[in-house]
């Protein structure tokens, strides 16, 4: 039983390592996710007109109330992919 657990944990660890490497290789750009428009606009101004090495994303859509916002699965993936790529 102990050998079975060790094998399962080893396989899961190997899969996690390879999947993280695939995400990191997918994009060499810095991925920035801004939660609200003032932050988005500030970062966009700093990056300039053509940011060749950064990808900027605004998390909230137009007209969404910041105080009652509930993130979707896609929103969580945007944030997670940005963190895992580092």
CORFENPE-V274956 format. One line per field, one symbol per residue. ss: DSSP state (H for helix, E for strand, L for the rest). phi: phi as a letter, one per 20 degrees, with the letter a starting at -180 (. if undefined). psi: psi as a letter, one per 40 degrees, with the letter a starting at -180 (. if undefined). A space follows every 50 residues. Layout:
# CORFENPE-V274956
ss = ???
phi = ???
psi = ???
This chain:
# CORFENPE-V274956
ss = LHHHHHHHHHHHHHHHHHHHHHHHHHLLLEEEEELLHHHHHHHHHHHLLL LLLEEEEELLLLLLLHHHLLLLHHHHHHHHHHHHLL
phi = .fffffffffffffffffffffffffbeffdddeecfgfgfffffffnfc ffdbcdcefeefnefffdfcfefffffgffffffff
psi = ddddddddddddddddddddddddedheihhhhhdidddddddddddadg hdeihhhhdiihehhddehhiidddddddddddde.
